[in-house]
Amino acid sequence: MVLAMVPPPTRLDPAHGRALVPARAGRKVRLREIGPADRRTLAGFDRDSADTRRVGEYRHWAAHRAEADFHFGIETLRGGLVVGSLSATEADSPDRFSYGIGIGPQHRRCGYAGDAVITLLRFMFGERGYSTCQVSIYGGNVASLSLHAGLGFREEGRVRDLELSRDGVKYLVLMGITDSEFAEIHPDFPVARERERGRHHRPRGRHRDR
């Protein structure tokens, strides 16, 4: 599924001043706004995983309250069940972004995370005009490392962090993917046409939706 290349009009969340965008659908899930009714569900995911949480894992409620550029609930196409959440933010340059994603413990290993990430990359690369995505993953999170490798992310380095002390692992793995690398994996993604048009149609900087 190819998303529209022309950005729709942007609305702002009156409570946080962040951008609200129309829902984006993948093969299994859609990314949509997080509503008041969803927050109890997301907070419940955090409680359910509290006993088994590893250092550096995603916290739905904290992420929703953080100063990220985009927040999405992850909802199944069949049944409209909220199974997790995702937040994305501009990184150290206007061309680069990062994100965090979490799936409720009872909804994992169903392919929801991978589909949500692909849907996000289509949106951020195709509609928002970013060229690079980079994520930091706790070195002991084998499931997340495998997921991102399978999606085409490449390891770019490791950062030692003395605060990460669980299971003897004290580093973060930096993984990244570019829009052209994403297009190689997904030939229907028209990144070349986007480059021909140029990227100036997207206002740059963190103020773009404020």
Buried (B, 14 or more C-beta within 10 A) or exposed (E): EEBEBEBEEEEEEEEBEBBBBBEBBBEBBBBBBBEEEBBEBBBBBBEEBEEEBBBBBBBBBEBBEEEBBBBBBBBBEEEEBBBBBBBBBBBEEBBBBBBBBBBBBEBBEBEBBBBBBBBBBBBBBBBBBBBBBBBBBBBBBEEBBEBBEEBBBEEEEEEEBEEBEEEEBBBBBBBBBBBBBBBEEBEEBBBEEBBEEEBEEEEEEEEBBE
